[in-house]
């Protein structure tokens, strides 16, 4: 598939809007010293964690569907497209997990060197 579904666009836009709104509120809260910005940081972390969970589940579901299609397909040019999609999702999953682990490792390193 070459394009995202409308539900995927809506999810991405809503997640970005909520994240931007929360970050702006946390910045204003810290700038004006009107409230505790830790509450906003926790909410941003929760939104990011939920978005990451949705991305991981969707990727694993698509890998599962492609695996089923590969098991049922015969040797043809269609199977080569399915293999290409399957390997693209596998590479995306590995890169995304590295992206998540990079944040975890940098946070751990910052705590160690403090």
Wavefront OBJ file of the C-alpha trace (Angstrom):
o trace
v 0.000 0.000 0.000
v 1.339 3.357 -0.971
v -0.749 5.656 1.233
v -1.870 5.821 4.845
v -5.478 5.205 5.776
v -7.515 8.120 7.066
v -7.600 6.583 10.550
v -3.788 6.448 10.568
v -3.588 10.117 9.547
v -6.077 11.042 12.267
v -4.096 9.116 14.894
v -0.843 10.800 13.867
v -2.357 14.283 13.847
v -4.152 13.866 17.180
v -1.028 12.421 18.840
v 1.123 15.283 17.540
v -1.437 17.894 18.586
v -1.767 16.477 22.098
v 2.015 16.212 22.470
v 2.536 19.771 21.247
v -0.206 21.123 23.515
v 1.196 19.337 26.564
v 4.734 20.489 25.855
v 3.574 24.102 25.438
v 1.592 23.925 28.678
v 4.606 22.454 30.506
v 6.863 25.178 29.096
v 4.468 27.933 30.139
v 4.049 26.357 33.546
v 7.809 26.279 34.094
v 8.319 29.751 32.631
v 5.661 31.426 34.751
v 6.343 29.269 37.825
v 2.585 28.990 38.214
v 2.428 25.231 38.718
v 4.498 22.068 38.906
v 5.765 21.081 35.410
v 6.390 17.484 36.522
v 2.687 16.748 36.026
v 2.955 17.735 32.355
v 6.135 15.733 31.874
v 4.381 12.649 33.211
v 1.440 13.218 30.871
v 3.768 13.688 27.867
v 5.584 10.490 28.811
v 2.270 8.623 29.016
v 1.126 9.911 25.615
v 4.489 8.965 24.066
v 4.329 5.498 25.623
v 0.801 4.905 24.321
v 1.770 6.072 20.829
v 4.798 3.777 20.851
v 2.613 0.893 21.952
v 0.180 1.527 19.090
v 3.056 1.670 16.584
v 4.591 -1.573 17.857
v 1.243 -3.415 17.878
v 0.363 -2.190 14.361
v 3.779 -3.187 13.029
v 3.584 -6.658 14.580
v 0.032 -7.117 13.259
v 1.126 -6.192 9.730
v 4.076 -8.586 9.971
v 1.662 -11.326 11.090
v -0.702 -10.641 8.170
v 2.163 -10.652 5.673
v 3.485 -13.915 7.121
v 0.066 -15.498 6.644
v -0.082 -14.221 3.065
v 3.363 -15.675 2.378
v 2.331 -19.058 3.745
v -0.736 -19.147 1.494
v 0.862 -17.722 -1.668
v 2.448 -19.607 -4.501
v 5.687 -18.707 -6.212
v 4.797 -15.666 -8.285
v 5.597 -12.019 -8.764
v 2.986 -11.206 -6.095
v 4.982 -13.198 -3.546
v 8.046 -11.065 -4.261
v 6.049 -7.901 -3.397
v 4.835 -9.526 -0.194
v 8.422 -10.454 0.725
v 9.530 -6.883 0.044
v 6.803 -5.511 2.329
v 7.602 -8.110 4.976
v 11.307 -7.210 5.041
v 10.472 -3.489 5.053
v 8.301 -3.976 8.148
v 11.026 -6.050 9.789
v 13.612 -3.327 9.139
v 11.197 -0.683 10.426
v 10.589 -2.695 13.605
v 14.307 -3.062 14.269
v 14.971 0.646 13.613
v 12.046 1.680 15.823
v 13.204 -0.542 18.678
v 16.709 0.946 18.353
v 15.106 4.398 18.488
v 13.276 3.496 21.704
v 16.343 1.867 23.246
v 18.478 4.894 22.372
v 16.267 7.056 24.587
v 16.324 4.497 27.386
v 20.097 4.135 27.243
v 20.727 7.893 27.141
v 18.465 8.398 30.177
v 20.286 5.637 32.032
v 23.666 7.133 31.120
v 22.575 10.575 32.321
v 21.528 9.090 35.673
v 24.828 7.245 36.059
v 26.961 10.312 35.347
v 24.983 12.678 37.579
l 1 2 3 4 5 6 7 8 9 10 11 12 13 14 15 16 17 18 19 20 21 22 23 24 25 26 27 28 29 30 31 32 33 34 35 36 37 38 39 40 41 42 43 44 45 46 47 48 49 50 51 52 53 54 55 56 57 58 59 60 61 62 63 64 65 66 67 68 69 70 71 72 73 74 75 76 77 78 79 80 81 82 83 84 85 86 87 88 89 90 91 92 93 94 95 96 97 98 99 100 101 102 103 104 105 106 107 108 109 110 111 112 113 114
